[in-house]
Each structure stands twice: as structure tokens, then as C-alpha cells.
Amino acid sequence: MSELKKTLFLAGGAAALALLAFVTAPRPPAPDAFADRGEAFFPDFQDPNAAATLEVVEFDEETGAARPFKVTNDGGRWTIPSHHDYPADGEDRQARTAAGVMGIHNDDFPSDNLADHEARGVVDPLDEGATSLKGRGQRVTLKDESGAVLADFVVGQQPEGRDGFRFVRIPGQKRVYAVRMDVDLSTRFEDWIERDLLKLERGDIAKVVIKDYSINERTGRLDQRDVVTLTKDDEGDWETDRMRSNQEVDSTKSNALLGALDDLNIVGVRPKPDGLSASLTRTQGARLTQADVQSLQSRGYYFTYDGQLVSNEGEVQVESAQGIRYTLRFGEVVY
């Protein structure tokens, strides 16, 4: 074979290999994969006040179960259904969350592969078909008053080295986005309520009555061990009803008591029995059932033989300078 033919043969082989490499090489994403970059995730969601319900579903890997948290507007009153419809102090927080969701855009497109969902933490916590307990994200859903969905997405992990960004996926779609998010998706009950139980400044407390008693749970009789009354005088000093002229209240203990009352914060709630709620509101025909009584007793609250509601760890009455009186009854320890 002549040198010219050898050269042409080798050149043809190289060209064929180059063509084969071009055909089989991994292709970059097609241009249409980036067509929605920069667009709003939910373009039809324009008014943050239109959101009447926010639900965030998390996944508990230990129990293998989804854990929902919902805040909803029921006739102008914000409540938390997962916590016995407890009133939520969440109108402003809900609006900020909704506005943050409206601000989500398709900033980047890192993956269109189903196999990447677990690593990026965007597996739907409600997906019963997913075999792995790992990589479950938070599913966030906002609806309007009619129940129509305004936004629905799964929030995953933070991309490495990109502060303020999170991986996000639309349920039912494989594509994962990296988006800039300024949304507080707290599912902590105490973050959505007015936590201050008494809403009373310690300087406004004018009187404290400590009732130390025990209840005979079998007979319903009350054993009143002691009653201590603390009153603040015109000069701001504290005195008791049984203090002699040469005695004074221990300021360290009184300050500790006032501080404890001022720091009382709600961390959880349990519903009152229906019969007790009705009797407190003086609903006509209200009566406590045996189930109501048992429910109260399981929490450490009892009725005496003369119908007085007491607690097995005593009670404290707090009176403000404005004449508002609070009664705190202490029952069983909550686990």
C-alpha cells in the first residue's frame, strides 16, 4: 500500500472516530430546559392576602410518618387545626410567608433526574410510593378561601456553597431547581401563637395569692394547708398579710416569683372537655359527663364535693394594678 493510501485511510478512520465520539458524547441540556429560568414559580399567585390556608408537611424518619402543620383562616379568625383549633397570632406571619412564596423564581436548573431527588432532599413527604425514608423534604401548600391551590412545592436541602438558596421541586415533576428563598417555614406551634400566657409586665403585678392545698382524690375533699397573700404597697415594696412590724419580705424570693410569672410561656395546649367549656360560657343546659370528669382528672383537676374545681398541685391567683385577676391551677406534669 502506498504512503498516500495509508495517509488517506488513517485520516478517514480518525474522522469516523471523531464522528462516533460526537454522536455518543453526553449532551448538555437542551435549550428548552432553561426556557423557564428566571420565571416566577407561581405566576398566577399575585396577592399574599389571598392565602387563607398554609400547610407544611414534614417527614419524621424515626416513625416513618408524615407530620402536617396547618394554619387556616376560619371566618376571619386564624386557627391551628393540628392543635385543637387554638387561635393563631399568625395573620402577619402568614402574609410574610405568602409574599416570600410569591417571590420564588426558577434561578437555576441543576437536575432533571429522578435519581437526584433523595440527594437533594426533595422527595415528597406524602409520596407513599417512595421506598426510602431518606431525602424527604417539606411540602408546602397554600390555598385560598375556596380551597383552590395557590402554590404547592417541595423544599429540600441548601445547595453547597450557596447561602440563601434551597432545592425546590413541584410535586409530580422530576425537575429540580435551585432557588433563592426568604421564607420562614416554621412548624413550631409556639412560633404561630401569642406565647406570653398572662401578657402582664411584672411591674403591673399588684397582688399574688398562693394557695397550697391537696385534694383527696377518693372523697373529693380539699385539704387547705396554707394561703399566702403578697401585696405591693404604694412605695412598690411587697408585704404579706401575716408579717410582723419588724419583718420584711425576702426580695430575692419575691423577685424570683415575679420573674417566673412574667416568663410563663405557652409551649403546647390540650382542649378542655366540651361540658366544662360550655359551663364556663354559661351555656344553657351545660353539664359535665363522666367522660369529661375523667378527662379532667387525668390532667390533675378535680371537683370537690361542693362543686369547686381544684387542681392537685395547688393554685396561684395574680392580680394586676388594673384589677384583672388571673387564676393559675397547676395539675399533672405534661410528658
KEKE-3310 file (N, C-alpha, C; in steps of 0.2 Angstrom, whole numbers, plus 5000, padded with zeros to 4 digits):
npx = (5004:5003:5011:5002:4989:4989:4989:4977:4968:4971:4967:4953:4949:4951:4942:4930:4930:4930:4917:4909:4912:4907:4893:4890:4894:4890:4876:4874:4861:4846:4841:4828:4827:4831:4822:4813:4820:4822:4809:4794:4789:4775:4766:4752:4749:4747:4743:4747:4738:4727:4730:4723:4725:4739:4749:4762:4771:4780:4793:4795:4808:4811:4799:4793:4783:4772:4771:4760:4757:4746:4739:4725:4713:4698:4683:4689:4696:4711:4717:4724:4723:4729:4732:4721:4712:4718:4719:4728:4741:4744:4742:4750:4762:4758:4755:4768:4775:4767:4770:4784:4784:4778:4789:4797:4808:4813:4828:4840:4844:4848:4846:4837:4834:4827:4834:4841:4834:4833:4846:4846:4836:4822:4812:4795:4786:4774:4773:4769:4773:4787:4802:4812:4817:4824:4830:4818:4808:4801:4784:4775:4760:4749:4733:4717:4702:4692:4698:4706:4721:4735:4749:4761:4773:4789:4802:4819:4836:4850:4859:4876:4888:4880:4872:4856:4850:4839:4835:4821:4806:4792:4778:4776:4783:4799:4810:4822:4825:4836:4833:4832:4827:4817:4809:4801:4798:4792:4787:4784:4773:4773:4779:4768:4759:4753:4764:4766:4758:4751:4752:4757:4766:4779:4780:4767:4760:4751:4746:4748:4741:4745:4739:4741:4737:4730:4721:4709:4708:4699:4688:4686:4688:4695:4711:4716:4731:4739:4738:4745:4747:4753:4756:4758:4764:4761:4774:4780:4785:4785:4773:4767:4751:4753:4763:4775:4778:4792:4797:4801:4798:4807:4817:4823:4817:4804:4806:4810:4798:4790:4797:4796:4782:4781:4788:4780:4777:4768:4769:4762:4746:4730:4714:4699:4687:4671:4660:4664:4669:4657:4650:4658:4656:4643:4633:4616:4609:4621:4631:4643:4649:4653:4664:4670:4673:4683:4692:4697:4702:4713:4722:4724:4715:4701:4684:4677:4667:4658:4657:4667:4680:4696:4715:4727:4740:4739:4736:4738:4734:4734:4734:4732:4737:4727:4716:4714:4711:4720:4719:4729:4729:4738:4741:4744:4760:4766:4770)
npy = (4994:5011:5026:5037:5031:5025:5036:5042:5032:5032:5045:5044:5035:5042:5052:5045:5040:5052:5057:5047:5049:5061:5059:5050:5056:5064:5074:5092:5100:5102:5118:5121:5117:5127:5137:5142:5148:5160:5164:5166:5155:5153:5161:5165:5168:5182:5190:5191:5191:5183:5170:5159:5147:5139:5125:5115:5100:5089:5076:5062:5053:5044:5038:5036:5043:5055:5072:5084:5102:5115:5131:5141:5152:5155:5161:5174:5172:5166:5150:5135:5120:5108:5109:5108:5118:5130:5148:5157:5168:5174:5181:5192:5185:5174:5182:5187:5175:5170:5181:5178:5166:5170:5177:5167:5161:5153:5150:5143:5127:5113:5099:5086:5073:5059:5051:5060:5066:5061:5064:5078:5081:5082:5073:5069:5071:5066:5056:5040:5030:5031:5022:5025:5031:5042:5058:5066:5080:5096:5098:5111:5120:5132:5138:5146:5154:5147:5135:5132:5129:5139:5138:5125:5115:5106:5108:5107:5103:5114:5121:5117:5129:5139:5151:5155:5149:5136:5119:5115:5108:5104:5095:5079:5082:5079:5088:5098:5113:5126:5138:5155:5159:5167:5163:5159:5144:5139:5125:5125:5126:5136:5147:5152:5158:5169:5169:5173:5170:5177:5190:5201:5213:5212:5223:5227:5219:5218:5210:5194:5178:5164:5148:5134:5118:5101:5088:5076:5063:5052:5055:5068:5079:5094:5098:5112:5118:5130:5147:5161:5178:5190:5207:5223:5238:5256:5261:5252:5241:5224:5215:5204:5196:5192:5197:5203:5219:5220:5213:5209:5206:5193:5199:5193:5181:5185:5192:5182:5175:5184:5185:5172:5172:5182:5176:5165:5155:5149:5133:5122:5115:5108:5102:5109:5099:5097:5099:5106:5118:5123:5125:5135:5146:5148:5141:5137:5123:5116:5103:5092:5077:5060:5056:5068:5072:5062:5065:5077:5073:5065:5075:5081:5088:5091:5090:5096:5090:5100:5105:5113:5118:5111:5109:5097:5101:5113:5131:5148:5165:5179:5196:5211:5229:5235:5229:5216:5199:5184:5166:5153:5136:5122:5107:5089:5084:5087:5076)
npz = (5000:4996:5002:5001:5001:5013:5021:5018:5022:5036:5040:5036:5045:5057:5056:5056:5069:5076:5073:5078:5092:5094:5091:5102:5113:5130:5130:5133:5143:5133:5125:5128:5141:5149:5147:5156:5165:5178:5178:5188:5200:5203:5194:5194:5207:5215:5225:5242:5252:5248:5252:5262:5269:5275:5274:5280:5277:5286:5287:5297:5301:5310:5314:5302:5296:5289:5295:5297:5298:5300:5297:5297:5290:5297:5294:5296:5308:5313:5315:5322:5316:5319:5332:5340:5335:5341:5344:5332:5331:5318:5307:5301:5300:5291:5280:5277:5274:5263:5254:5253:5246:5234:5229:5224:5212:5196:5198:5195:5186:5191:5190:5181:5184:5191:5200:5207:5217:5231:5236:5235:5244:5240:5240:5240:5255:5256:5248:5246:5238:5238:5242:5250:5266:5268:5263:5262:5259:5264:5261:5255:5255:5249:5250:5244:5250:5244:5243:5233:5225:5228:5228:5228:5233:5235:5247:5248:5252:5256:5243:5241:5246:5243:5250:5256:5246:5241:5236:5226:5221:5211:5215:5208:5197:5189:5188:5196:5205:5209:5220:5226:5242:5254:5265:5280:5286:5298:5308:5321:5335:5345:5338:5331:5338:5352:5364:5377:5392:5402:5398:5405:5412:5424:5433:5433:5442:5456:5466:5474:5477:5485:5485:5494:5494:5495:5486:5491:5482:5482:5490:5486:5495:5501:5506:5514:5516:5517:5515:5507:5505:5495:5494:5485:5491:5491:5489:5481:5488:5494:5504:5516:5522:5535:5541:5553:5562:5562:5552:5535:5518:5509:5497:5486:5485:5482:5470:5462:5461:5454:5442:5437:5435:5425:5415:5410:5397:5383:5377:5372:5370:5377:5374:5383:5391:5383:5390:5401:5395:5390:5402:5407:5399:5402:5395:5391:5399:5400:5405:5414:5408:5413:5406:5403:5416:5420:5410:5415:5427:5423:5420:5432:5438:5448:5455:5470:5484:5485:5473:5468:5457:5457:5458:5458:5462:5468:5468:5460:5462:5453:5453:5444:5443:5437:5441:5435:5437:5437:5437:5441:5439:5444:5438:5433:5428:5412:5399)
capx = (5000:5007:5010:4996:4984:4989:4988:4970:4965:4971:4963:4946:4947:4951:4936:4925:4930:4928:4910:4906:4913:4902:4886:4889:4896:4884:4874:4871:4853:4843:4840:4822:4827:4832:4817:4809:4824:4821:4802:4791:4786:4768:4764:4745:4748:4749:4740:4748:4732:4723:4731:4719:4727:4746:4751:4768:4771:4787:4793:4798:4812:4811:4792:4792:4776:4772:4769:4757:4756:4742:4737:4720:4708:4691:4679:4692:4699:4716:4717:4729:4719:4733:4732:4714:4710:4720:4720:4735:4743:4748:4740:4756:4767:4755:4756:4775:4776:4764:4774:4790:4782:4777:4795:4802:4809:4817:4835:4845:4841:4853:4845:4831:4835:4823:4838:4844:4829:4835:4852:4844:4831:4816:4807:4789:4785:4767:4774:4768:4777:4794:4804:4817:4814:4829:4829:4811:4808:4795:4779:4772:4754:4745:4726:4713:4696:4688:4702:4710:4729:4739:4756:4762:4780:4793:4808:4824:4842:4853:4865:4883:4891:4875:4868:4850:4846:4836:4832:4814:4803:4785:4776:4774:4788:4806:4815:4824:4828:4839:4830:4833:4821:4817:4803:4801:4793:4792:4781:4784:4767:4774:4780:4762:4754:4755:4766:4765:4752:4747:4753:4757:4773:4780:4779:4760:4758:4750:4744:4748:4739:4747:4735:4744:4732:4730:4714:4708:4706:4694:4682:4684:4688:4701:4715:4719:4737:4741:4737:4750:4745:4758:4753:4763:4762:4762:4781:4782:4788:4780:4772:4762:4746:4754:4770:4775:4781:4799:4799:4800:4798:4813:4816:4826:4811:4798:4808:4810:4791:4788:4800:4793:4775:4782:4791:4776:4776:4764:4773:4758:4739:4726:4707:4695:4681:4666:4655:4667:4669:4650:4648:4662:4652:4636:4628:4610:4609:4628:4633:4649:4648:4658:4670:4673:4676:4689:4697:4700:4706:4719:4726:4726:4709:4695:4678:4676:4660:4653:4657:4673:4686:4703:4720:4731:4746:4738:4735:4741:4730:4738:4730:4736:4736:4721:4711:4712:4714:4721:4719:4733:4729:4743:4739:4749:4766:4765:4775)
capy = (5000:5017:5030:5041:5027:5024:5043:5043:5028:5034:5051:5043:5032:5047:5056:5041:5040:5059:5057:5042:5052:5067:5056:5046:5061:5066:5081:5097:5101:5106:5124:5122:5115:5133:5142:5145:5151:5167:5165:5165:5148:5153:5167:5167:5170:5189:5193:5187:5191:5178:5164:5158:5141:5137:5119:5112:5093:5086:5068:5060:5047:5039:5035:5034:5045:5062:5076:5090:5108:5119:5137:5142:5157:5152:5167:5180:5170:5162:5145:5130:5114:5102:5110:5109:5125:5135:5154:5158:5175:5172:5185:5195:5179:5171:5186:5187:5168:5170:5185:5175:5161:5173:5179:5162:5161:5147:5154:5138:5121:5108:5092:5083:5066:5056:5048:5065:5069:5060:5068:5085:5082:5085:5068:5072:5068:5062:5050:5033:5025:5031:5017:5027:5036:5047:5063:5069:5087:5099:5100:5117:5121:5137:5138:5152:5153:5142:5128:5132:5129:5144:5136:5118:5113:5103:5112:5102:5105:5120:5119:5118:5135:5145:5153:5158:5145:5129:5115:5115:5103:5104:5088:5076:5083:5077:5093:5101:5119:5129:5145:5159:5159:5170:5161:5155:5138:5136:5121:5126:5129:5142:5152:5155:5160:5173:5164:5176:5167:5182:5196:5205:5215:5211:5229:5229:5214:5221:5206:5187:5174:5157:5143:5127:5113:5095:5086:5069:5061:5047:5058:5075:5084:5098:5100:5118:5118:5137:5153:5166:5183:5195:5214:5228:5244:5262:5263:5247:5236:5219:5213:5198:5198:5189:5199:5207:5225:5220:5208:5211:5200:5192:5202:5188:5176:5189:5194:5175:5173:5189:5183:5166:5174:5186:5172:5160:5155:5143:5128:5117:5116:5102:5105:5107:5095:5101:5101:5112:5124:5125:5128:5142:5151:5148:5139:5134:5116:5113:5098:5088:5070:5056:5056:5075:5072:5058:5068:5082:5070:5063:5080:5083:5093:5088:5094:5095:5088:5106:5108:5118:5115:5112:5106:5093:5104:5120:5137:5154:5170:5185:5202:5217:5235:5237:5225:5210:5193:5178:5160:5148:5130:5118:5100:5084:5086:5085:5072)
capz = (5000:4995:5008:5000:5003:5021:5025:5017:5026:5043:5040:5036:5052:5063:5055:5058:5077:5079:5072:5083:5098:5094:5092:5108:5119:5134:5128:5138:5142:5128:5127:5131:5148:5153:5145:5161:5170:5180:5179:5194:5201:5203:5191:5195:5214:5215:5231:5248:5257:5246:5255:5268:5272:5274:5277:5279:5279:5286:5287:5303:5299:5316:5314:5295:5295:5288:5301:5295:5302:5296:5299:5292:5292:5298:5295:5299:5314:5312:5320:5321:5317:5322:5339:5343:5333:5345:5340:5329:5330:5313:5301:5298:5298:5285:5274:5275:5271:5256:5250:5251:5241:5228:5227:5222:5204:5194:5197:5192:5185:5192:5188:5178:5185:5197:5205:5211:5222:5238:5237:5236:5249:5238:5239:5243:5261:5256:5242:5249:5234:5239:5246:5255:5271:5267:5257:5261:5260:5267:5256:5257:5251:5251:5246:5245:5254:5241:5243:5226:5227:5225:5227:5230:5231:5240:5248:5250:5256:5253:5238:5244:5245:5240:5256:5254:5241:5243:5231:5226:5216:5210:5216:5201:5191:5190:5188:5202:5204:5215:5220:5232:5246:5260:5268:5286:5286:5304:5310:5328:5337:5348:5333:5327:5343:5357:5369:5384:5394:5405:5394:5410:5415:5432:5436:5434:5446:5462:5472:5472:5482:5484:5489:5495:5496:5491:5486:5492:5475:5483:5493:5484:5500:5500:5512:5513:5520:5519:5510:5507:5501:5494:5491:5484:5494:5487:5488:5477:5492:5495:5511:5517:5527:5542:5543:5559:5560:5562:5547:5528:5513:5506:5490:5482:5483:5478:5463:5458:5460:5449:5436:5435:5432:5419:5410:5409:5390:5381:5373:5370:5373:5377:5374:5388:5389:5380:5396:5405:5391:5390:5409:5408:5395:5405:5390:5394:5399:5400:5410:5413:5408:5416:5402:5405:5423:5419:5406:5419:5432:5420:5420:5438:5440:5452:5458:5477:5485:5484:5466:5467:5453:5460:5455:5463:5464:5471:5463:5462:5459:5451:5451:5441:5446:5433:5443:5431:5441:5434:5442:5438:5443:5442:5438:5432:5424:5405:5396)
cpx = (5005:5006:5004:4990:4983:4987:4980:4966:4965:4967:4955:4944:4947:4944:4930:4924:4928:4920:4907:4907:4908:4895:4885:4890:4889:4882:4872:4864:4851:4841:4833:4821:4828:4827:4814:4813:4823:4813:4799:4788:4779:4766:4757:4744:4751:4747:4742:4742:4726:4724:4727:4721:4735:4747:4758:4769:4778:4787:4797:4802:4811:4804:4790:4785:4777:4769:4766:4756:4752:4740:4731:4716:4701:4686:4682:4696:4704:4717:4722:4725:4722:4733:4726:4711:4712:4721:4727:4735:4747:4746:4746:4761:4764:4756:4763:4777:4774:4768:4781:4789:4781:4783:4800:4802:4813:4824:4840:4841:4847:4852:4838:4830:4831:4828:4842:4840:4831:4841:4851:4839:4824:4811:4801:4787:4778:4767:4774:4772:4784:4797:4809:4814:4819:4827:4822:4812:4802:4790:4775:4766:4750:4738:4722:4707:4692:4692:4706:4717:4732:4746:4757:4769:4784:4800:4813:4830:4845:4859:4871:4886:4886:4870:4862:4847:4844:4834:4825:4812:4795:4783:4774:4778:4795:4811:4816:4827:4832:4837:4832:4827:4822:4810:4804:4796:4792:4786:4780:4777:4768:4776:4774:4757:4757:4757:4766:4758:4748:4747:4753:4764:4773:4779:4771:4757:4757:4748:4745:4746:4741:4743:4738:4739:4733:4722:4714:4705:4700:4688:4681:4685:4695:4704:4719:4725:4739:4739:4741:4748:4750:4755:4758:4760:4763:4769:4784:4786:4782:4779:4767:4756:4747:4761:4770:4779:4789:4802:4798:4801:4805:4813:4819:4821:4805:4800:4808:4803:4789:4791:4797:4786:4776:4784:4786:4774:4772:4768:4768:4751:4735:4719:4703:4689:4675:4661:4658:4667:4662:4648:4652:4659:4645:4631:4622:4610:4615:4628:4639:4647:4654:4664:4674:4677:4683:4694:4701:4704:4712:4724:4727:4721:4703:4690:4678:4669:4655:4653:4662:4678:4692:4708:4724:4738:4745:4736:4737:4736:4734:4734:4734:4734:4729:4715:4709:4715:4714:4722:4723:4732:4734:4741:4745:4754:4764:4771:4774)
cpy = (5006:5021:5035:5038:5026:5030:5044:5039:5030:5040:5049:5039:5037:5051:5052:5041:5047:5059:5053:5046:5058:5064:5053:5051:5063:5073:5085:5097:5104:5113:5125:5120:5122:5139:5145:5148:5159:5169:5163:5158:5148:5160:5170:5169:5177:5192:5189:5186:5186:5171:5163:5151:5140:5130:5117:5105:5091:5079:5067:5053:5042:5035:5033:5037:5053:5066:5083:5096:5113:5125:5139:5148:5155:5158:5173:5178:5165:5156:5140:5123:5108:5103:5112:5116:5130:5142:5155:5166:5176:5176:5188:5190:5176:5175:5187:5180:5168:5175:5182:5170:5164:5176:5174:5162:5155:5150:5149:5131:5116:5101:5091:5076:5064:5054:5053:5068:5067:5064:5075:5086:5084:5079:5070:5068:5064:5057:5043:5028:5025:5026:5019:5032:5042:5052:5066:5076:5090:5101:5106:5119:5127:5137:5144:5150:5147:5135:5127:5133:5135:5143:5129:5116:5110:5106:5107:5105:5111:5118:5121:5124:5140:5146:5157:5155:5139:5126:5115:5111:5104:5096:5085:5077:5081:5082:5096:5108:5121:5136:5149:5160:5163:5169:5157:5150:5135:5131:5121:5129:5135:5148:5155:5157:5166:5169:5166:5174:5173:5189:5202:5207:5214:5217:5231:5224:5218:5216:5198:5183:5167:5152:5136:5123:5106:5093:5078:5066:5056:5051:5065:5080:5088:5099:5106:5119:5125:5141:5159:5172:5189:5202:5219:5234:5250:5264:5257:5241:5230:5217:5208:5200:5195:5191:5204:5214:5225:5215:5211:5205:5199:5194:5197:5183:5179:5190:5187:5173:5177:5187:5177:5167:5177:5181:5166:5160:5148:5139:5123:5118:5109:5105:5104:5103:5099:5103:5106:5118:5127:5129:5135:5147:5152:5146:5135:5126:5112:5108:5094:5080:5066:5056:5063:5075:5068:5061:5074:5079:5067:5068:5084:5088:5089:5093:5091:5093:5094:5109:5113:5114:5117:5108:5102:5096:5112:5125:5143:5159:5176:5191:5208:5223:5238:5233:5218:5204:5187:5172:5155:5141:5125:5110:5095:5087:5083:5082:5073)
cpz = (5000:5001:5007:5003:5010:5024:5024:5021:5034:5044:5040:5043:5057:5062:5058:5066:5080:5078:5077:5090:5099:5095:5099:5114:5123:5131:5133:5137:5136:5130:5130:5139:5152:5151:5150:5167:5172:5181:5186:5194:5200:5201:5193:5202:5215:5221:5237:5252:5254:5249:5262:5272:5270:5277:5275:5282:5280:5287:5293:5301:5304:5316:5307:5293:5294:5294:5298:5300:5298:5300:5294:5295:5291:5299:5298:5305:5312:5317:5318:5322:5320:5329:5342:5341:5338:5341:5338:5329:5324:5306:5297:5296:5292:5279:5272:5272:5264:5252:5248:5246:5234:5225:5224:5214:5203:5193:5194:5191:5185:5190:5185:5179:5192:5202:5209:5217:5229:5240:5239:5241:5247:5236:5243:5249:5261:5251:5246:5244:5234:5244:5251:5260:5271:5262:5257:5263:5264:5261:5259:5252:5253:5246:5248:5249:5251:5241:5237:5228:5223:5224:5231:5228:5237:5241:5251:5253:5253:5249:5242:5242:5242:5246:5253:5249:5244:5236:5231:5220:5216:5211:5209:5196:5194:5191:5195:5201:5210:5215:5227:5236:5253:5264:5274:5287:5292:5305:5318:5331:5340:5344:5330:5332:5348:5363:5376:5387:5398:5402:5400:5412:5422:5436:5437:5439:5453:5468:5469:5478:5480:5488:5488:5498:5492:5491:5487:5486:5476:5485:5490:5489:5499:5507:5511:5518:5522:5513:5511:5503:5501:5491:5491:5487:5489:5485:5483:5481:5493:5502:5511:5522:5534:5544:5549:5557:5559:5556:5540:5523:5510:5498:5485:5480:5479:5471:5459:5456:5454:5442:5433:5432:5426:5413:5408:5401:5388:5376:5370:5373:5372:5377:5381:5386:5387:5385:5400:5401:5391:5397:5410:5405:5397:5399:5393:5394:5399:5406:5408:5413:5412:5413:5403:5411:5423:5415:5411:5424:5430:5420:5426:5441:5443:5454:5465:5478:5484:5477:5464:5462:5456:5456:5460:5465:5466:5466:5465:5458:5458:5449:5449:5444:5443:5436:5440:5436:5436:5439:5438:5442:5440:5443:5437:5428:5417:5402:5388)
residu = (MET:SER:GLU:LEU:LYS:LYS:THR:LEU:PHE:LEU:ALA:GLY:GLY:ALA:ALA:ALA:LEU:ALA:LEU:LEU:ALA:PHE:VAL:THR:ALA:PRO:ARG:PRO:PRO:ALA:PRO:ASP:ALA:PHE:ALA:ASP:ARG:GLY:GLU:ALA:PHE:PHE:PRO:ASP:PHE:GLN:ASP:PRO:ASN:ALA:ALA:ALA:THR:LEU:GLU:VAL:VAL:GLU:PHE:ASP:GLU:GLU:THR:GLY:ALA:ALA:ARG:PRO:PHE:LYS:VAL:THR:ASN:ASP:GLY:GLY:ARG:TRP:THR:ILE:PRO:SER:HIS:HIS:ASP:TYR:PRO:ALA:ASP:GLY:GLU:ASP:ARG:GLN:ALA:ARG:THR:ALA:ALA:GLY:VAL:MET:GLY:ILE:HIS:ASN:ASP:ASP:PHE:PRO:SER:ASP:ASN:LEU:ALA:ASP:HIS:GLU:ALA:ARG:GLY:VAL:VAL:ASP:PRO:LEU:ASP:GLU:GLY:ALA:THR:SER:LEU:LYS:GLY:ARG:GLY:GLN:ARG:VAL:THR:LEU:LYS:ASP:GLU:SER:GLY:ALA:VAL:LEU:ALA:ASP:PHE:VAL:VAL:GLY:GLN:GLN:PRO:GLU:GLY:ARG:ASP:GLY:PHE:ARG:PHE:VAL:ARG:ILE:PRO:GLY:GLN:LYS:ARG:VAL:TYR:ALA:VAL:ARG:MET:ASP:VAL:ASP:LEU:SER:THR:ARG:PHE:GLU:ASP:TRP:ILE:GLU:ARG:ASP:LEU:LEU:LYS:LEU:GLU:ARG:GLY:ASP:ILE:ALA:LYS:VAL:VAL:ILE:LYS:ASP:TYR:SER:ILE:ASN:GLU:ARG:THR:GLY:ARG:LEU:ASP:GLN:ARG:ASP:VAL:VAL:THR:LEU:THR:LYS:ASP:ASP:GLU:GLY:ASP:TRP:GLU:THR:ASP:ARG:MET:ARG:SER:ASN:GLN:GLU:VAL:ASP:SER:THR:LYS:SER:ASN:ALA:LEU:LEU:GLY:ALA:LEU:ASP:ASP:LEU:ASN:ILE:VAL:GLY:VAL:ARG:PRO:LYS:PRO:ASP:GLY:LEU:SER:ALA:SER:LEU:THR:ARG:THR:GLN:GLY:ALA:ARG:LEU:THR:GLN:ALA:ASP:VAL:GLN:SER:LEU:GLN:SER:ARG:GLY:TYR:TYR:PHE:THR:TYR:ASP:GLY:GLN:LEU:VAL:SER:ASN:GLU:GLY:GLU:VAL:GLN:VAL:GLU:SER:ALA:GLN:GLY:ILE:ARG:TYR:THR:LEU:ARG:PHE:GLY:GLU:VAL:VAL:TYR)
# end
